[in-house]
């Protein structure tokens, strides 16, 4: 019996159920050695699995899902992206009992009783757990994807807390392919494992011995082609690096007391630069001076210029650089555009597009020529020397994004000359004359031009073609997979390969590489061209080839195109180094960290997860008197369903509050029968003030509750400071002061208009929990049925403020409540008398005092409408005004 059969039987032997054993055995037949071990580790253990990018845990995950896809199991999968959902549904299309959760609560409740695998959003899962729609004690387990995003205050943690509180036997299995994320912050790994209720950690880096052994027997035929950048590209790169080095030194000179260790030239050119800046500077952004903010903004600009030089064609790079050579930009930057290096940069960018005679002669991208040689020379030569000589070669080109794939498709079908000229017209670059070198030769390009035609005719032909297509969207509705079909009038060789261009980044997850195995299986390429380097894509190619188990001559031939000694090479090497350092840190952390025995939450001896411990003195009355234990009612907070997108409900539950999800009209949180809270983040506050939505919400709270509260909550990762649009995470425009002024003015008007409104400023969701706890102390608990009726006509017997407000004319009510002496304590007595305004003013002072139950309020009201203190009405009062009645019921038109 061979080794493969032994490994398959070993995996099937770990299962007890016969059906489960059969499923595992079928799915494990095509597993690699390390994938078998991953499945063995995770199948019966609550654990967190961290794998390297591209190594993938998809095969073991799919096998795990299939093993539990039966009506007798109830498994939930959460924290997935749209691309994850579509990919998993495609891989599980032939599997029964895979459910996507319906929209209505009653349908979901029926679906849960059917068992199987359920893909559910975290917000829906939390709400259904709180409403007892899910039989929690019957849940088999929960699978968590993208585990590196799990933090203490997120909704995923909330769902796991509710699950583990009532279910001590079900499993929790978490997966992540981002090791670097666990190195950010203090004890990130330990906190994540604690939030996931797991005690085991499995780490699978690329340098793992089992992974190296699995891939060794199926190594690809790698051909690395160093494509030297042009002289002008190299010079421009050095100039940009020189400018970035100057700005980095300047920012460290200005801020000597601020930790700027991570802001280096090397990090400035990596893909993680923006995240590094946010983590380093967001918390102190309001303390930085304007010059520092301009320098940071300019570092971003220079980084984009650097990437355009290497990754984009000369036309796009020229257009981007020249956008910063304007008077307006020169007056609003740190001064780099006035330096000598910047002048040389502008000149070189122009020289890449126009020659010394001022003719349009753009510099073609160096990789284009090598790509043509690979397709027209290398690949046909390889086919002739192989056993598949008579077949058309299948070529797959992998590039970074949709823009690059679209340009490669146009280049391979039209040629570089037409493509670059179309790009110039698209970016409004003035082209008066073109060089003769751009003229296509007969039989080589798709535009037929006779020998006697000059450059002007060629330019006019391209302009007509451009005008016919200029209104078409550039990249909209483009597929991530494009086919290259030569135009009919273009002469190609008989053995011209079948070319497919694939984008590595999806629209949903731009930071992660897509899974390529399904594409490889569908296209079955014989040759792959890595036009842009990507760590995850390279490893996926290795795993795919190792799984095929082909002989050496039939294995994939992969051509790697890279510019040596450039930012492209440095960025690739830096990403490898950072990932290796991250895994080394995880391995060391696993070796030294201490995990409590009760961390999995399965121990019955542990205090309930959401119940704070209390002393005996708090729970027992005077034992000498009655020896009766005091019944302490759990504090309760009614939360609007839409608020479960925020962190506050999770933290309230963790603090010990009973969270009741209800779709309420008035407010976001009901703390007591009299206290209503409307929570606003800073961005939501600005939007609500500008749209007028906050004014409407305050009116509703003011009418229905005695104590309306506006809770303005800041992000815990940002300073407790109103910064408006000057936040690093939004923009660096520096217009925050004017925005702050406008916000404060509108808030002042809001407090003047609503005298009962209380505004609470909270630095973080954690502080909000403490504030809510203080507000609720020694107060009665709210009722969900009453809160549900507030703001509707079903609120019988008055609202929380003691008013039959929805039976009054709201315009009259709003006018009267602003009169001196009127308050929510006496206005209902006055309006229930159903007097006209004239009759009210003619009331005697004694009657008015009796009506308002306060002499001071009556005197204040009379003083505001009568100068002499008597109840005389001037004759010039309009008849419409005097006949206006305080109708107790709404006018029906």
N, C-alpha and C positions, 0 to 999 in steps of 0.2 A: 504493500500500500504506500502510495507516494505521500510526500509532505503535505501537499494541498488537501488531500482527503483527510489526513490526520487532524489538520487545523479545523476543517469543517466539522468533523465529528466532535472535536473538543468544544466548539461553540455550541453545537446542538445539545451537548451533554449538560450544559449549565441550566437548561430549562426543565421544568417539571411537567408542564402541560404538553400533551402530545401535539395539539394543534400549534401551540407556540413553538415547539421544537421544529416542526415541519417548516413553518414560516422562516424561522431564523436560519435553518439549513439552506433553504432556497436562496435567500438574500445574501448569505455569506459565501456562496460559491465563488463569486468574483471579487472577494475582498483581498486587499493586500495584507501583508503581515501586521503592519501597525494598525490598520483599520480593525482587524480581528481583536487586537489587544484593547483598542479603544472601546469597542462594543462590550468586551468582557469586563472591563473596568466599570462601565457606566450602567450596565443593564440592571444590576441588583444593588446598586449603591447610590445613595443620595450624595451627589458630588457636583463640583464645578470643574468643567473641562475647558482648558485654555490651549488652543492650537495655533500654530503659526499661520500667517496668511498664505492661502493657496494650498496648504496641506489638507485642510478641510475635514469636517466632521459630518458631512452631509450623508455619506453612505451609512455609517452607524446610526445616524439620526433617523434616516428613512427606515432602516431595519427595525429600530426601536418602535417607531410609530406603527409600522405594520404588525408588530408583535402584539400590540395592545388594541388593535382595531377590531373590537368585537363588542356585541351588546352587553356583555358581562362587565366591561370596563368603562370607566368614565374618566377621560384624560383631556386636559385643557392645554393648549399651546398658546403662549402669549408673548408679547413684546417683539413682534415681527414687523417688518416693513412691508410695503405693498409688493416690492419685488420678491421678497421672501415668500409671501403668500402665493403669488402666481407661480413661482418656481416649485414650491412644495405641492401645490395642487396638480401641477403637470406631472410630477414624479409619482404622485399617488392617485392618478386618475383611474387606475384599474383596481383600486382597493375599496372595499365596501366600508360602510360606517364611518366615513369621513364627512364631517358636517361643517358648514359655514353658518354662523349663528344668525338667525333672523332678526328683524328690526323690532318687532313688538315683544313685550314682556311675556304675554300668554303663549305665543308661539315658541319662544325660547324655553319656557318652562316645560312644554311638551317635548321639545327636542332633547333637553337634558335627560329626561326619563328614558329615552331610547338608547342611551349609552354611546360608546364609540369615541372617536377623536373629534374635538371641537376647537376650531380656530376662532378665538374670541378676542376682541379688543380689551385692553385692561380696564378701561372705564366701565364697560358693560359688565365685565366680570365682577368688579367691586360692587356695583349697584345690585346685581343679582345675588351676590353673597349676603349683602346687608338685608335685602328684602326676603331672604330665605327661599328664593326661587330655585336654588340649586340644593339638592340633598348633600350637604357638605360631608357628612359622615360616610357617604357612599363614593366619594371621589377617589379614583385609583391613584391619580398623581397629576402633577403639573410640570410641563416642560417650558423652560424659560430660555429664549434666544437673546442674543446680544447682552449677555450678562454683565458686561463691563459698564453698562448704563444704569445699573441698579444702584440707587442711593437710598438713604434712610427715608427721605420724604417723598419718594416717587410712588405712583399708584401701584406699580408692581409689588413693591414692598407691602403696601396696604393689603393687597389681595392675598399675599402669602401669609401675612399675619392672621387674617380672618380664617384662612384655610387651616393653618397649623393649630389655631386655637381650638377648633372643634374636630379636627381630624389628626390623630396621632400616629396613624399607620400608613397613610399614603406617601408616595415618593415625591421628591423634588429634584429635578435634573436640570442643570444650567450649562449653557454652551456659550463660548466666546472665541473670536479669532483676532482679537485686538489686545495683544499683550502690553503694548505701550500705554494703553489707557489705565492699566492697574498701577502704573508707576507715578501717576499724577496725584498729588496730595499726600496727606499723612495717613498711613495705614489703610490705603484704599482697598487692598486685597482682603485684609481682615474684616473690614467693615462690610464689603460686598458679601463675603461668605456668611457673616452674621445675619445680614438682611435676607439672604437666600435660605437660611436655616440648613446649611450643609456643613459637614465636618471634613469631607475629603476633597482634595485638590489634585487634579491630574494635569500635568504640563507636557505638551508635545511640541518642542521647537524643531526647526529644520535639522539641527545637528544631533537630534536624538538618534541613538545607535540603531533602533529598530526601523526608523524611517530611512536612514541611510542604507540599511540592508535591503529594505523593500524596493528601493529605487535603483539599486546597483545593478540588478540583473536586466533592467530594461532601460538603460541609458539612451537618451536621444542622440542623434548625430548633430551636434551643435557646430555651427560655422559663424564665428564672430568676425564681422567686417567693420573695421575702424574707418569711418568715413571722416576724413579731415575737413574741418570747417574752413570756409574761405578766409582769406587774409583779412578782409574787412570785418567779417563776423568775429574773428578773434580779437581784433583791435577794439571793436565796439564792446565786447564782453569785458575786456580789461578796463576800459573807460568806465563802464557801469560799476564794476567792482571797486574801482578807485573812488567813485562818488559815494558808494554805499559804505566803504570803509571810513571815509571822512565823516559821514553823518553819524555812524555808530560811535566814533570817537567823540564827536561833538555832543551827542546825547549823554554820554557817560561823563563828560566834563561838566555839563550843566547840572546833572543830578548825581552828585558825588555820594549823597546819603541814601540813594535808592538802589536796591539790588537790581542790577542790569546784567547779571551774569549770563542769562540765556539769550540776550540780544547780541548776536555775533553775525559776522558776514556769512559764515557757513549756514547758520540757521535762517538767515534772511532769504536764501535761495531754495529752501526746502518747502515741501508742501504743507508742513505743520507750522509755518511761520505765523500765520494769523492766529492759530490756537495758542501758540507760545506768547504772543503779544497780549492776548486776552487774559491768560492766566497770570501774566506778570504784572500787567498795568491796570486792569479794570478796577481793582480795589483801591487804587491810589490816583485814578485818572483826574479827579477834581483837584488834586494837589499839584499837578504838573502845570508848569507855566505854558504860555501860548507857543513859545519857540519849540519846546519839546514836542508838543502836539503836531506842529507843522513838520518836524523832522520825521516823526512816526508816519505821518501821512505820505511824506516823500519817499520813505523807505518802501512803502507799498507800491508807489508809482514806479520806482526804479526796479523793483522785483518784477512787475508786469512787463516792463521794457526788456529786462534780461530774458524772460521766458519767451517773449515774442521774437527776439533775435535768434534763439535756438530752435524753437518749435514752430514758428510761423514763417510764411514766405516773406520775401523782401518788401512786397507791397504793403502787407498788413503791418509789418514792423515799422515801415516808414510812416504810415498813416498814424499809428499810435504815438510815435515819437514826436511828430510835428504838431500833434494836438497840444503838447506841453510847451511849444515855442510860441506862446502868445503873451501879450502884455498883461492880460487879466491873470493868467496863471503866474507870471513872473512877480506880480505884486502880492500874491497870496501863497508863497512857498518859502522854504527856509533859505533860499538863495542859491541852490545848486545849479539852476538854469543859467546863472550869470558867470559860472566858472569856466575856465579854459577847457576842462574835460568835457563839459556839456557842449561847448561850441564844436569841438572835434567830433562829438557824438552826432550832432545834427548834420555836420558835413558828410560824415561817413554814411549816415542813413540815406542822404540824398544821392550820394555816389553809387549806392547799391541799386538805384532806380534809374538814374539818368547818367549818360556818359559825359565825357569832357566837352562834347559838341552840343550838349543840351538835348540830345535825342533820347527817346524812351528806350532804354535797354536794361530791363531789370535783371538782377542776378538770380538765376534759378537756385532752388534749394538743392544743396549737395546730395541729399539722400535720393532725390528723384532720379538722377543719372544712375546711381548704383541699383536702385529698384528696377529700372529698365533693363540693366544688364542681367540682373538675376532672372527676370521673367523671360527675356529673349535669348539669353546665352546659357546661363548656369543650369536652369531647370531643364531645358531641352537636352543639354548634354548629359545630365544625370539620368534622364529617362532613356536615352539611347543605350546607356551602359547597364541598364537594369532589365529585369524580366518583363516589365510592363511597357515595352517600347511602343506598342501599337495603341496604347491608351492615351487619352488626353490627360495631362497632369492636372491635379486639383491643388490649387494654391489658396491659402488663407492668410490674409494680411491683417495683423492686429495693430490698431492705433488707439490713441488716448481717448478722443472724444468724437462727437458727431461731426463737428466742423472739420477735423482732420480727415475723417473717412470720406466726407463729401468732396473735399479737395482732391484726395487721391483718386477717387472715382472720375472726377473731371479731368485730371491729369492723364490717366491711363486711356481715356476715351478721346480727348481733344488735343492733348499735348500741352507743353509748358507755355509756349508763346501765346496761344489763345487764352489760356487760363489766366496768365498774369495780366494780359491786356484787359480782360473782363473784370479782374479784380480792381485794376486802376480806375476803370469807369464806375465801378460800384462804389468806390470810396471817394469819388469826385476829385481825383487827381488829374490835373490838366496835362493832356497829352497832345501836343501840337505836331511833333514829328516822332517817328519811330525809326529805330535802327534797322538796316537791311538784314542784320543777323536774325531778326525775329521773323522774317518772311519764311513761311513754310515751303519746303521743297516738294515738288510734285511726287505724289505717291506716298508721302510720308505723313502728311497731316490731313485732317478731314476737310479743310477749307480749300476748294479748288481755285487756284489763282494761276493765270497764264503767266508765262515768263516775262511778257512785256508789261504786265501790270506793276505799278510801283507801290511803295509803302503806303501812300495815301489811300489807294484803293483798298488795300488790306485793312487799314484802320477804319474806313467807312463801312466795310463789310462787318467787322466786329461790332461797330456801334449799332448797326441795324439789328444784329443778333441780340445785343444787350438790351435795346429798347423793347424788343419783343418779349423779354423775360424779366424786366426790371421790377415789375409789380408782384412777381411771385415771391413768396416768403423764402428766405435763404435756407433755414434748417427746420422749419416747422413741418411737422408730420413726417419727418424723415425716419426711416427705420434704422435701428442700430446695426443691422446686417444689410450690406449693399452688395449687389452683383455688378461686375464689370463686363459690359457687352460692347464690343467695338462698334462704331458707327458703320452703316452699310458701305459707304464709299471709302472706308479706310482699309487698306490692304494689310492683311495679317497672315502669318505663316499658318500652315495646316495644323501644326502642333502647338498653336497658341493656347496657353493653359486656360482652364476654367477658374476664374479669379473671384474670390469673395472677400469683402472687406468687413471686418467686425470691430465694433466699438467696445472698448474695455470698461467704460463707465456707463452706468444706467442713469436715467433722469431722476429716479427715486433716491438712489444711494450714490451720489457723486464721489463720495470719499472711499468707496469700496469697489473692487473689481468684481465684475459679474462672474457667474459660474459658466465655464466654457465647455464642460464635458458633454452636455447635451448638443452643443453646436458641433463639437468634434465628431460625435456619433452620427449626426445628421449629414455633415458635409464629407466626412472621411477624407481629410486632406492628406496629401503625400508630402507637401512642403508647407512650412509656416514661415512667414516673414514677420519678425518682431520689429515693426517700424518705430515704436516707442517702447522703451524698457519699462517693465512692470513686474515686480517681485512675485505677486500673486499669480499672474498669468504664466510666468515661467514655471512655477511649481506645479500648476495645474496641467501644463503640457507634460512635465515629467511623470506625474501620477497617471495620466491617461495612457502614456506609452508603456509604463510599467504594467498596467492592467491588461494591455493587449497581448503581452507575452509573445512578441514576434521575433523572428530572426533578425540579425543585425542589418542585412541588406534591405529589409522591408520596413525598417523603423523610420520614424519621422525625421526629416531633415529640416532643421530650424536655422534660419538666417537671422542673426542679431545685428541690427544697424545702430551704431552709436558714434557720437562725436567724441573722440578722445580729448582729454585735457580741457573739458568744457563743463559748464554747469550741469548738463545732462548726466554726464558720468559721475560728477561729484554728488549730485542729488541721489542717484541710485546707490552709490556706496554709503552715503550717509544714512539712508533708510535701512540698509542692511545692518549697519553698525548699531543704530538705535534699537532695532528689533532684538539683536543679539544681547545688548546690554539690558534690555527689558526682561528677557527670559532669564538671564543670569541673576537679576535682582529677584525675580519670582522664585527661582530655585533656592536662593539663599533665604528668602522670607519664609518659604515652606519649611525649611530646615530648622528655623529658629522660633517660629510663632507657636504660641500656646493656644490650644483650642479647648474650651470648656466642654465637659461631657454633655451638658444640657443644651448645647448650641443648636442641635437639630430640633428642639422644641417638642420632642416626643416624650419627655419625662413627665410623669404625672405629679411629681413632687415640686415642680417649679411653679412659682407664682404665675397666674394667668398673664398672657402676653400684654394685654391692654389694661391690666389692673394695677395701679400703684399700691405698693404695700402700705398698710395703715397700722397704727399702734392699737393695742387693746383698749386704751383709754378713749379712742375715737369711736369704738364700736359698741361699747358696753355702758349701759346706764349705771346708776348707783346700785352695785350688787347687793349692798347691805339693805337697800330699800326693797327692791323687787326682783333682783337676779334675772332680769329679762334683757336679752341682747338687743341692742339698738338696731333697727332696720335702716340701713343707709341706702337711699335710692341713688342709683348710678346717675351722674349728671348727664343730661341729654341735650343735644344740639340738632336742630333741624337744618338740613343742608339742601340747597337747590341742586337738582340733578346736573346742571351745567357746570357747577363748581367742582365736579370731580376730575376736571382736567388740571386743577391746581394741586399744590402740595398740602394745603391746610387741612383738608378732611383726614388725610392719612396721619398727620401729626396730632390732630385732635383725638383720633382713635387711640393712638399710641400713648397719649397722656391719660387715657382712662375715660373719655367721654363716649357716650353711646350716640353714634352718628346715624341719623335717620334720613335717608335719601327721599326727597319729595319734590315734585315739580311745582314750585311756588311762583306766584306772580310778583309778589312784593318782596324785595330783598334777596339776599343770598344765604344769610345765616339767621335763624331765629333762636336767640339765646334764652329769652324768657317771654312770657305772654306780652310784655310791654316793650321789649328791646329787639330791634331789627337791625341787622348789619348788612351794608352793601360794600363788598370788597372790591378794590380797584388796584391793579398793578399800575406802574407809572405809565406804561404805554397805553393801557386801557383808560387811564384817567385823562390823558391828553386827548385821545380819540373821543371819549364821552363828553368832555367839555366842549370840544369843537363841534360835535354833531348835535349837541343839546339833549342827548339821551340821558345824561346824568341829572339834568333838571327835571325831566319827567319821572325818573326813578325817585328823586327826593320828594316830589309831590306825592307819589304813592306812599312812600314811607311816612311822610308827615301826616297824611290823612288817616292811616291805619294803625300807627303805633305811637305810644307816648314818648318813646326815646329812640328816635332814628339815629343810626351811627354810620358814618362814612369811614371805612377802614382803608387807608392808603398804605399799601404793602410794598416794600422794596425787595429787590432781589438780594438773597443772602450772600451772593458772591460779588456784589457790587457795593460801593460805599453808601452810607445812609445820608444821601445828599441829592437834592434835585439838580439833575444835570441836563435833562432834556435831550436834545439832539447831539450834545457834545460827548455822549458816551462812546467809548472805543468800540463797543459791540454794535453800535449803529452807524456812526460816521464820525469823522474828525473835522467837520466843517467849522467848529468853533462858534456856532450860532446859539449855543445853549443859554446864554444870559438873556437874550430877548424872549426865548421860549419860556424860561423860568418866570420872567416878569409877567408874561401873559397868563401863565398858569395861576400864579398867586393872585392876580387881579380877579380872575374868574372865580377862584375859591372864596375870595373876600365877598364878592357879590352873592355867592351862594349862601354864605353864612348870614349875610344881612337879610336875604330874602326868606330863609328858613331859620327862624330863631331857635327852634328846638333841635336843630341838627348838630350833632357832635362829631368832630373830626378827630380820628386817632391815627397817628403816624407810627407805623411799625417798621423797624429795620429789617425784619425777616419773617418768614412764616413761623419760626420758633418763637419769636417775640409775640406774634399774634396769638399763639396758643396761650401764653402766660397772661396776656391782656384779656382774652375771653374768659379765662379762669377767674380773674379778679372781678370782672363784670358780673359773672354768674354767681358769685359767692353769696350764700344765704338768700337766694332768689328762687321763686317757684319755677318749675320746669315747664317748657312750652308743650302745647298739644298739636300734634301733626294735622289733625282734622281741621282745627281752627285756623292754622297757618295756611292750609290749602285753600280755604275759602276766602282769605283776605284778598281784596281787590276784585272780588266777583260779587254778583248779585245774590249769591247763596249765603252771604254772611248775615244770617239772621241774628237778631238780638244785639246788633252793634258789633263794632270791630274792637281791636285791642285797645284803641284809644278811648273807647267808651262812646263812640259816635255812630249814629246811623248815617254815615257820610254818603253812602251811595244812594240815599233817598233825598239828599239835598241837591239843590242846584249848585254845581261845583264852582261856577263863576261867582255866584253870590257868596258862597262859603269862602273862597279865596280873598274876596274883597273884605268881608267882615273880619276875618281872622287877623288882618293887618291893622285894624282900627285899634287905637289906644284903649286899654282896659279889657279888650277881648282876649281870651285864652281858651285853651282846649278844656279847661275846667268849667267855663260858663257859657261857651258859645252855643252848646246844644240846647241849653235852657232858653236862650234868647231866640234861636231859630225855630224851636218847637212852638213858640207863641204865634207863628204865622202872621206877623205884622208887616205892614209896608214900611218903607224907610221913613216916610212922613209920620206914620203912627208911632214908630219907635222913638223918634225925636220929640214927639209931643207927650211922651210918657213923663210922669212926674219923677223927680229925683228919688223919692222914697220907693216908688214902684220899681224903678230901674235898679235901685240898690237891692231890693228884695229879689228881683229877677236874676241878678248877677251874683247874689250872695256875697257881695263885698262892696263896702262904701267907697274904698279907694279905687276900685275898678270902675264903679259907676261915675265917680267924679272925673276920672281920667277920660272916660268916653264923652261925657257932657262937655268937658273943657275943650275937646278936640273939634266939636261941631258947633259950639255956641260960645261966642266971645263974652256975652253978658251973663252966662250961666243959666239963662232961661231957655225954654224950649220953643223959640219962635222960628218959623220957617219963612225965608224970604220969598217974595212973590215971583221972582224971576226964575225959580226952579222949574225946569222943563216938566211938562206933563208926563213925558215918558219916564222920567226918573222917579217922579212922585208916585206913579202907578205901579212901579216895580214891586213885586211881592216876594217875600221870602218863602217861596213855595216849598212845602215840606217834601213834595214829590217832584221828580224830574219832569220838565216840560216835554210833552209828546207832540211832535210835529207830524 
